[in-house]
Amino acid sequence: MDLDEAAVTHPLDPLAPEEISTATDILEAEWDVADDAVYHNVVLDEPEKEFVRAYEDGDHFDREAFVVVRQDGETYEATVSITGEELLDVTHIEDVQPAITPPEVDQAEQVVINDPEWQAAAAKRGVENFDLAIVDPWPASGFEPDAHDDRRLVRAISWIRTEEEDNGYARPIEGLFAFVDLDEMEVVKIEDNGVVDEDNPLPPEDADFRADRVDTRDDFKHLDVVQPEGPSFEVDGQTVEWLDWEFQVGWTPREGLVFHDVTFEDEGEKRKVLHRASASEMAVPYGDSDPNHSWKEAFDIGEFHVGRMANVLTEGCDCLGEMHYFDVAMNDTSGDPKTMPNAICMHEEDDGVLWKHTEWRKEHTEVRRRRRLVVSFIATVYNYDYGFYWYFYPDGSIDGEVRLTGIDSNGVVPADEDATDTNGEYELVAPQVKTSIHQHHFNFRLDFDIDEAPNRVKEVHNEPVGSDRKKGFKAKETVLESEMEARDDIDPLNGKYWRVESTETTNSYGRPCGYKLEPHSNVNSPARPTSSTKKRAGFIDNNFWATQYDPDEQFAAGDYPNQNDETSGLAEWTEQDRNLDGEDVVCWYTLGVNHVTRAEDWPVLPVEVASFTLKPEGFLDSNPAISLPPEPCHTEHDLTSTGDD
């Protein structure tokens, strides 16, 4: 295949549509692919690190695809050479379930709505027009019925609308679930836990939020961002340059946005910071002990593939300013390429003051604005919306951030229940509507490659020094020599963070060149050790993990978390307790959000924000943002005058 025709210019570019087609054509020509086979993923089989390190513009490179296909109830992984046009390998992966696909979601919804037993149970709850029902097929992982645990299952929950355009999540059909076999596309079990309130089975109120269905205020003036000279970034294919930063923008259907080959220029030298960075997994366990809700637990990255749930982003709404959008190509379940426009948005935004000093003796002030480069995508997984944002700063820092919004998963309570009856497990947000306490645990895989040298990891925290009467203290550094030793948690009161440093390079003052991972807010899981949450989401046992690089270790809960009731991924890999000192090190950070729901979250949740920072520490000799020019200080509107009396 001619890569020039596919506009592929870098070995880490995501597969182009032509490459996806070529990969599936080769597989089908050289292997017995069934007519009803389902293609789950056709993605770039990323080249080895050594090749990427040595690659220079203009060098020849080959392209390979990694394919996951399911047929006859079994899962297969294939490797296809796109440039060589040959099938390299097919492996049968036994006893696994790939992620739930969007077509399966659509088909399962209709199967449930058309099921007579489900209709009879819904009718007992006041449902009259089944065409107005909506059904969300959730993962059944950890709670599969014993008689059907060998099937490819989802557990479907339902709501009923009063008309086509209302908020479908306003009226849950409580206590009614349908287990659907996705291979056979049939309902195999209806679970009816009874009607919560026989006299009032459905909540009485709408929960509208659309602009055409609510009164909007008129005192909120339009805000725009204008850059008369254009943005400061440059884009060449998937390569982005902004100030001293350069990186490759990547994408997979599973992770969504991926960053490759992240470098920071220092006195003319492009220095490596990260080989690869992405959100690798997330777990969303619900705490409500009510049997209608206690089973809820979704791994939105591993069980749904969050990239497939991405939004087409809209200028002026999802992003504001001078935008650059990246389209992404993904396979559909037939193996054909489909292009999603505007899946990734990139723009600059002002974030307040970056640095400032007033020389008060000279009456002179210097100030620089904290402009940042924002690269983001937003995914909608049923009722929830997740914004994944990465911020690059002029001082060499990077923020990873998640913004959570959308509609809280909900249920029905009796009409006479009030806030005194919740036991802290849920909140009443509307008449007869409850939203349960839950958590979101995101795991970020950060493949550091500081100066392309062997690295080590240190834990750093504050400790006192000197006599008992003195106030001295220091940042104590401890080398984390092995994977089990590196399993760690945040300790904000003692200023704990983790430092990744080169074992070969130092700055001008002898400090090993490094970056620190600086945690912000976080939360532990209160789930019991025997719970499905702790068994399946082992990565939430600790906030920080470090592993010796292995290209087969990409996802914190393992390759196939769907309907996997055992511990896999990080918790399993780190049992090897491999050496970390002077090795190729990967850090994994688990970022937790504790969502005690509120009435103010209804009907749509104002964003909950969770983040962490990667910050240069001894990587450079001085503040690289000193060279930034000052911004013009003017405004068309003088807001300092007192106005007319």
C-alpha positions in Angstrom: 0.0 0.0 0.0 1.2 3.5 -0.8 1.3 5.5 2.4 1.5 8.8 0.4 -2.0 8.1 -1.0 -3.3 7.6 2.6 -1.6 10.9 3.7 0.4 9.0 6.4 3.5 11.0 7.3 4.6 9.6 10.6 4.9 6.0 12.0 2.6 7.0 15.0 -0.2 8.5 12.9 -3.5 6.7 13.6 -4.7 4.4 10.8 -6.1 6.3 7.9 -9.4 5.1 6.4 -7.5 3.5 3.5 -5.3 1.6 5.9 -8.4 0.3 7.8 -9.9 -1.0 4.6 -6.6 -2.6 3.5 -6.2 -4.3 6.8 -9.7 -5.9 6.8 -9.3 -6.8 3.1 -6.1 -8.7 3.8 -7.5 -10.5 6.9 -10.6 -11.6 4.9 -8.4 -12.7 2.0 -6.1 -14.8 4.1 -8.3 -16.0 6.9 -11.8 -17.5 7.2 -13.7 -14.5 8.4 -17.4 -15.3 8.9 -20.1 -13.3 7.1 -21.5 -12.2 10.5 -18.1 -11.5 12.1 -18.0 -8.3 14.3 -14.9 -6.1 14.0 -14.3 -4.6 17.4 -11.0 -2.8 16.7 -8.8 -2.1 13.7 -6.1 0.1 15.1 -2.4 0.9 14.6 -0.1 -1.7 16.0 2.3 0.9 17.3 6.0 0.5 16.3 8.6 -0.4 18.9 10.1 2.4 21.1 13.6 1.9 19.7 12.3 2.6 16.2 10.4 5.7 17.2 13.5 7.1 19.0 15.7 6.6 15.9 13.1 7.8 13.4 13.8 11.0 11.5 11.6 12.8 9.0 11.9 11.1 5.6 12.8 7.7 6.9 11.0 4.7 5.6 8.5 3.0 8.0 6.2 0.0 7.8 2.6 0.0 9.1 0.8 -2.8 10.9 -2.7 -3.1 12.1 -4.0 -4.8 15.3 -7.4 -6.3 14.8 -9.9 -7.7 17.3 -12.7 -9.7 15.6 -15.4 -11.8 17.2 -17.2 -14.6 15.3 -19.0 -17.8 16.3 -19.0 -16.6 19.9 -15.2 -16.5 20.1 -12.6 -13.7 20.1 -9.6 -13.4 17.9 -6.6 -11.0 17.6 -4.9 -10.6 14.3 -1.8 -8.6 13.2 -1.8 -7.4 9.6 1.1 -5.9 7.7 -0.5 -3.0 5.7 2.7 -2.0 3.8 3.6 -5.7 3.2 0.0 -6.6 2.5 0.1 -9.9 4.4 -1.5 -11.5 7.4 1.2 -11.9 10.1 -0.7 -13.7 12.9 -4.1 -14.7 14.2 -4.5 -15.8 17.9 -7.6 -17.2 19.5 -8.2 -15.4 22.9 -10.3 -17.8 25.0 -12.9 -16.9 27.5 -13.0 -13.1 27.0 -15.7 -10.6 26.0 -14.7 -7.6 23.9 -16.3 -4.2 24.6 -20.0 -3.5 24.0 -20.4 -1.9 20.5 -22.7 0.9 19.6 -24.8 -1.3 17.2 -25.2 -3.8 20.0 -26.5 -1.0 22.2 -29.1 0.1 19.6 -30.2 -3.5 18.8 -30.5 -4.4 22.5 -32.7 -1.4 23.2 -35.2 -2.5 20.6 -35.1 -6.1 21.7 -36.0 -5.1 25.2 -38.8 -2.6 24.2 -40.4 -5.3 22.1 -40.2 -8.1 24.7 -43.7 -9.0 25.9 -42.6 -9.8 29.5 -40.8 -6.5 29.8 -43.8 -4.7 28.4 -46.1 -6.4 30.9 -43.8 -5.4 33.8 -43.5 -1.8 32.5 -47.2 -1.5 32.2 -47.6 -2.3 35.9 -45.5 0.9 36.4 -47.8 3.1 34.4 -46.1 2.8 31.0 -48.6 3.0 28.2 -46.7 4.0 25.1 -43.7 1.7 24.7 -42.4 3.6 21.8 -41.5 6.4 24.2 -39.3 4.1 26.3 -35.5 4.4 26.3 -33.2 1.5 27.4 -29.6 1.7 28.4 -27.8 -1.7 28.2 -25.2 -1.6 31.0 -22.4 -4.1 31.5 -23.5 -7.1 33.5 -20.0 -7.7 34.7 -19.8 -9.2 38.2 -23.5 -9.8 38.4 -24.3 -12.2 35.6 -27.2 -14.7 36.4 -25.6 -18.1 37.1 -27.7 -19.8 34.4 -26.4 -17.4 31.8 -22.9 -16.5 32.9 -21.4 -18.1 29.8 -23.2 -15.7 27.5 -22.3 -12.3 26.1 -24.6 -10.3 28.4 -25.8 -6.8 29.2 -28.2 -5.7 31.9 -30.6 -3.2 30.6 -32.3 -0.4 32.6 -35.2 1.8 31.3 -36.9 5.1 31.5 -40.1 6.5 29.9 -40.6 9.8 28.2 -43.9 11.7 28.0 -43.0 12.9 24.4 -40.2 12.5 21.9 -38.3 15.7 22.9 -38.4 15.6 26.7 -35.6 14.6 29.0 -35.8 10.8 28.8 -33.9 10.3 32.0 -36.5 12.2 34.1 -38.7 9.1 34.8 -36.9 5.8 35.6 -38.9 2.6 35.3 -37.7 1.4 38.7 -37.0 -2.2 39.6 -37.2 -3.6 36.1 -34.2 -5.1 34.3 -33.7 -7.1 31.2 -30.6 -9.4 30.6 -29.9 -9.5 26.9 -27.6 -12.0 25.1 -25.8 -9.8 22.6 -24.7 -12.8 20.4 -28.2 -14.1 20.0 -29.8 -10.6 20.5 -32.5 -11.9 22.7 -33.8 -11.3 26.2 -32.8 -14.2 28.4 -34.1 -13.0 31.7 -36.5 -10.3 33.1 -35.8 -9.3 36.6 -38.8 -7.6 38.3 -38.0 -6.4 41.8 -41.5 -5.0 42.4 -43.1 -1.5 42.0 -41.8 1.0 44.5 -45.0 2.9 44.9 -48.2 1.3 43.5 -50.1 4.6 43.6 -47.3 6.7 42.1 -45.0 4.4 40.1 -43.5 7.2 38.0 -42.1 10.6 39.0 -44.5 13.4 38.2 -42.2 16.1 36.9 -40.4 16.8 33.7 -36.7 17.8 33.9 -36.2 19.9 30.8 -32.8 21.5 30.1 -32.8 22.2 26.4 -32.7 25.9 25.4 -35.9 25.5 23.4 -37.8 24.1 26.4 -36.7 26.4 29.3 -36.7 30.1 29.9 -33.1 31.5 29.4 -31.9 34.7 31.0 -31.1 37.8 29.1 -28.3 39.3 31.2 -25.6 36.9 30.1 -23.6 38.8 27.5 -21.7 37.1 24.7 -18.0 36.3 25.2 -15.7 35.7 22.3 -12.0 35.0 22.0 -10.3 36.8 19.1 -6.7 36.3 17.9 -6.2 38.8 15.1 -2.8 37.3 14.2 -4.0 33.8 14.4 -3.0 31.1 16.9 0.5 30.4 18.0 0.4 26.7 17.2 1.4 25.0 13.9 -0.1 21.7 12.7 1.4 19.3 10.1 -0.7 16.2 9.8 -0.9 14.9 13.3 2.2 16.8 14.5 1.7 19.9 16.6 4.2 22.5 17.5 3.4 25.2 20.1 6.1 27.4 21.7 8.7 24.8 22.9 6.3 21.8 22.7 6.1 19.3 20.0 3.9 16.1 20.0 1.9 13.7 17.9 -1.9 13.7 18.3 -3.2 10.1 18.2 -6.5 8.3 18.7 -7.8 4.9 19.4 -11.5 3.8 19.7 -10.8 2.5 23.2 -8.9 5.4 24.8 -9.9 8.3 22.6 -7.1 10.9 22.6 -3.5 9.7 22.8 -0.3 11.7 22.9 2.9 10.3 21.4 6.5 11.5 21.3 6.1 14.5 23.5 9.2 16.8 23.5 10.1 20.2 25.0 12.7 22.3 23.3 15.6 23.5 25.5 18.2 25.9 23.9 17.5 24.4 20.5 17.4 20.8 21.5 14.2 18.8 21.4 14.2 16.8 24.7 11.9 13.9 25.2 9.4 14.0 28.1 6.8 11.3 27.3 6.7 8.5 24.8 2.9 8.0 25.2 0.1 9.3 27.4 -3.6 8.5 27.6 -6.5 7.7 29.9 -6.2 3.9 30.1 -9.3 2.9 32.1 -12.1 4.1 34.4 -14.4 2.5 36.9 -17.6 4.0 38.1 -19.0 2.0 41.1 -22.3 3.0 42.8 -22.6 2.9 46.6 -26.4 2.7 47.0 -27.2 -0.6 48.8 -30.6 -0.8 47.2 -30.6 -4.0 45.0 -31.9 -2.0 42.1 -28.7 0.1 42.1 -26.0 -1.7 44.1 -24.9 -3.7 41.1 -24.1 -0.6 39.0 -20.5 -0.5 38.0 -19.2 0.6 34.5 -15.7 0.5 33.0 -16.5 3.1 30.4 -13.1 2.9 28.6 -12.7 -0.9 28.7 -16.3 -2.0 28.5 -17.6 0.6 26.0 -14.5 2.1 24.3 -14.9 5.7 25.1 -13.5 6.9 21.8 -16.5 5.4 20.0 -18.7 7.5 22.2 -16.9 10.8 21.2 -18.9 13.8 20.3 -18.6 15.9 17.1 -17.4 19.1 18.7 -19.1 22.4 18.0 -17.3 25.8 17.6 -18.3 28.4 20.2 -19.9 25.8 22.5 -17.5 22.9 23.2 -14.5 25.0 22.3 -14.0 28.8 22.2 -11.5 30.8 20.2 -9.3 30.0 17.2 -9.8 26.3 16.8 -8.1 23.4 15.0 -10.1 20.2 14.8 -8.8 16.7 14.1 -11.0 14.2 12.4 -10.6 10.6 13.4 -11.1 7.4 11.5 -12.4 4.3 13.1 -13.7 1.0 11.9 -17.4 0.0 12.1 -18.4 -3.5 13.2 -18.2 -4.6 9.5 -14.6 -3.6 9.3 -15.3 -0.6 7.1 -13.7 2.8 7.9 -15.9 5.7 9.2 -14.6 9.2 9.7 -15.8 11.3 12.7 -15.3 15.0 12.0 -14.2 17.4 14.8 -13.6 14.6 17.3 -10.5 16.5 18.8 -10.4 20.2 19.4 -7.3 22.2 19.9 -7.1 25.9 20.8 -5.3 28.4 23.1 -6.9 30.0 26.1 -6.0 32.5 28.8 -5.6 31.0 32.3 -4.7 34.1 34.3 -1.2 35.2 35.4 1.8 32.9 34.7 4.4 35.0 36.4 4.7 38.5 37.8 7.0 40.7 39.8 6.7 44.3 40.9 10.0 46.1 41.6 8.5 48.3 44.2 11.6 50.5 44.6 11.6 51.2 40.9 7.8 51.3 40.5 8.2 48.8 37.6 6.1 45.7 37.0 6.6 42.7 34.7 3.7 40.2 34.2 3.1 37.4 31.7 -0.2 35.7 31.0 -0.6 32.0 31.6 -1.7 31.1 28.1 -2.2 27.3 27.6 -2.7 25.0 24.7 -5.8 22.9 25.1 -6.3 19.6 23.4 -9.6 17.8 24.2 -12.4 15.5 23.3 -15.8 14.8 24.9 -17.6 11.5 25.1 -21.2 10.7 26.1 -21.7 7.4 27.7 -25.5 7.1 28.0 -26.5 9.6 30.8 -22.9 10.9 31.6 -20.7 13.2 29.6 -16.9 13.2 30.1 -14.6 15.9 28.9 -10.9 14.8 28.7 -8.6 17.9 28.6 -4.8 18.1 28.3 -3.2 21.5 28.9 0.3 22.4 27.8 2.0 25.4 29.4 4.9 27.7 28.4 6.8 26.7 31.6 7.0 23.1 30.6 4.1 21.8 32.7 1.2 19.6 31.5 -2.2 19.2 33.2 -4.4 16.1 32.7 -8.0 16.9 33.5 -11.4 15.3 33.4 -14.7 17.2 33.5 -17.8 15.3 34.4 -21.2 16.5 33.5 -24.5 15.1 32.1 -27.3 13.5 34.0 -26.8 11.4 37.2 -28.0 7.8 37.1 -31.2 7.8 39.0 -34.1 5.8 40.5 -37.6 6.1 42.0 -38.6 6.4 45.6 -42.1 6.4 47.2 -44.0 9.7 47.0 -43.9 10.1 50.8 -40.1 9.8 51.1 -38.0 12.9 52.0 -34.4 13.7 52.7 -34.4 12.1 56.2 -34.9 8.7 54.6 -31.7 8.5 52.4 -29.2 7.1 54.9 -26.5 9.1 53.0 -26.7 6.6 50.1 -28.6 8.9 47.7 -30.1 12.3 47.4 -33.6 13.4 46.5 -33.3 15.7 43.5 -36.9 16.0 42.3 -40.2 14.6 43.5 -39.7 10.8 43.7 -36.3 10.9 41.9 -33.2 9.8 43.7 -29.5 9.9 42.5 -27.1 7.5 44.2 -23.7 8.2 45.7 -21.0 7.0 43.4 -17.3 7.4 42.4 -15.4 7.8 39.2 -11.9 6.4 39.1 -9.8 7.3 36.1 -6.4 5.7 35.4 -3.9 7.6 33.3 -1.0 5.7 31.7 2.1 8.0 31.5 5.0 6.4 29.6 7.8 8.7 30.6 11.0 8.8 28.5 13.0 11.5 30.2 15.8 12.4 27.8 15.4 9.0 26.2 17.6 7.6 29.0 17.0 4.9 31.7 14.7 6.4 34.3 14.0 5.9 38.0 11.1 6.9 40.2 11.2 8.6 43.6 8.6 9.3 46.3 9.0 12.8 47.8 7.5 14.2 50.9 8.2 16.8 53.6 10.0 15.9 56.8 11.4 18.0 59.7 15.1 18.5 60.1 17.2 19.9 63.0 16.5 19.9 66.7 13.0 19.8 68.2 13.1 23.6 68.8 13.9 24.4 65.2 11.4 24.8 62.3 13.5 23.3 59.5 12.2 20.8 57.1 13.2 19.2 53.8 11.8 17.3 50.8 12.9 13.7 51.5 13.4 11.6 48.4 13.2 7.9 48.4 14.0 5.7 45.3 11.2 3.3 44.6 13.3 0.3 43.6 10.6 -2.2 42.6 7.0 -2.3 41.4 5.5 -3.4 44.7 7.4 -0.7 46.5 6.0 1.9 44.1 2.4 1.2 44.9 1.5 4.3 46.8 -1.2 6.9 47.7 -1.4 10.6 47.9 -0.6 12.4 51.2 -1.4 16.1 50.6 -0.8 17.1 54.2 2.9 16.0 53.8 3.2 17.4 50.3 3.8 14.1 48.7 4.5 13.7 45.0 6.4 11.4 42.7 9.4 12.3 40.6 10.6 10.5 37.4 14.2 11.3 36.6 16.9 10.3 34.2 19.7 8.2 35.6 22.1 9.7 33.0 21.4 13.4 32.5 21.6 16.3 34.9 20.9 20.0 34.7 23.7 22.6 35.1 23.6 22.3 38.9 23.9 18.5 39.0 20.2 17.8 39.6 19.0 14.7 37.7 16.7 15.9 34.9 13.2 15.0 35.9 9.5 15.6 36.0 7.2 15.4 39.0 3.7 14.0 39.1 1.8 16.4 41.4 -1.5 15.1 42.6 -4.5 17.3 43.3 -7.8 16.1 44.9 -8.4 12.4 45.0 -10.4 9.8 46.9 -10.1 6.2 48.0 -12.7 3.6 47.3 -14.6 2.5 50.4 -15.7 -0.8 48.7 -14.9 -3.9 50.7 -12.0 -6.1 49.6 -14.4 -8.9 48.6 -16.6 -6.6 46.4 -16.7 -6.9 42.7 -15.3 -3.4 42.5 -12.1 -4.3 44.3 -11.7 -7.6 42.4 -12.3 -6.2 38.9 -10.8 -2.7 39.3 -7.6 -3.5 41.1 -6.0 -0.3 39.8 -8.1 1.7 42.3 -6.3 0.0 45.3 -3.6 2.7 44.9 -3.3 6.2 43.5 0.2 5.7 42.1 1.8 2.8 40.3 5.0 2.3 38.4 5.9 -0.6 36.1 8.8 -1.7 34.0 7.9 -1.0 30.4 6.1 -3.8 28.6 4.4 -3.1 25.3 1.7 -5.6 26.1 0.7 -3.8 29.3 -1.5 -0.9 28.0 -4.8 -0.9 30.1 -5.0 -0.7 33.9 -7.8 -3.3 34.2 -6.4 -5.6 31.5 -7.2 -6.1 27.9 -10.8 -7.5 28.3 -12.5 -6.2 31.5 -16.0 -6.8 30.1 -17.5 -9.7 32.0 -14.2 -10.4 33.6 -14.8 -11.1 37.3 -11.1 -11.6 38.2 -8.3 -9.3 39.0 -6.1 -8.4 36.0 -4.1 -5.5 34.8 -2.0 -3.4 37.1 -2.7 -5.4 40.3 -1.6 -8.6 38.6 1.4 -7.2 36.7 3.0 -5.6 39.7 3.0 -8.9 41.5 6.1 -9.6 39.4 7.8 -6.9 41.4 10.2 -6.0 38.6 13.1 -3.6 39.1 12.4 0.1 38.4 15.8 1.7 39.1 17.5 2.6 35.8 14.8 1.0 33.7 12.3 2.1 31.1 9.5 3.2 33.5 5.8 3.6 33.0 3.8 5.5 35.7 0.1 5.0 36.2 -2.0 7.5 38.1 -5.5 6.7 39.4 -7.6 9.9 39.8 -10.8 9.5 41.9 -13.9 11.7 42.1 -16.3 11.2 45.0 -19.7 12.2 43.8 -22.1 12.7 46.7 -25.0 13.9 44.5 -27.0 17.1 45.2 -30.3 18.6 44.3 -28.2 21.3 42.5 -26.9 18.5 40.1 -30.4 18.1 38.6 -31.4 18.0 35.8 -27.9 18.3 34.4 -24.7 18.2 36.5 -22.5 21.3 36.6 -19.0 20.0 35.8 -17.0 18.2 38.5 -13.3 18.8 37.7 -10.5 16.4 38.6 -6.9 16.8 37.5 -3.2 16.2 38.1 0.0 18.1 36.9 3.2 17.0 35.4 5.8 19.6 36.1 9.5 19.9 35.2 11.8 19.5 38.2 15.5 19.9 37.4 14.7 19.2 33.8 15.7 22.7 32.9 18.2 25.3 34.2 15.7 28.2 34.6 12.1 29.3 33.9 11.6 28.9 30.2 8.6 31.3 30.2 10.8 34.3 31.0 11.2 34.8 27.2 7.4 35.3 26.7 6.5 38.8 25.5 4.1 40.9 27.5 0.5 41.1 26.2 -0.9 44.5 25.1 -2.7 46.1 28.0 -5.8 47.7 26.8 -9.6 47.3 26.6 -12.3 49.1 24.6 -14.3 49.5 27.8 -13.0 51.5 30.7 -14.3 49.7 33.7 -12.2 51.7 36.2 -14.2 54.9 36.2 -16.9 55.5 38.8 -19.4 56.5 36.2 -22.1 59.2 36.5 -23.5 59.8 39.9 
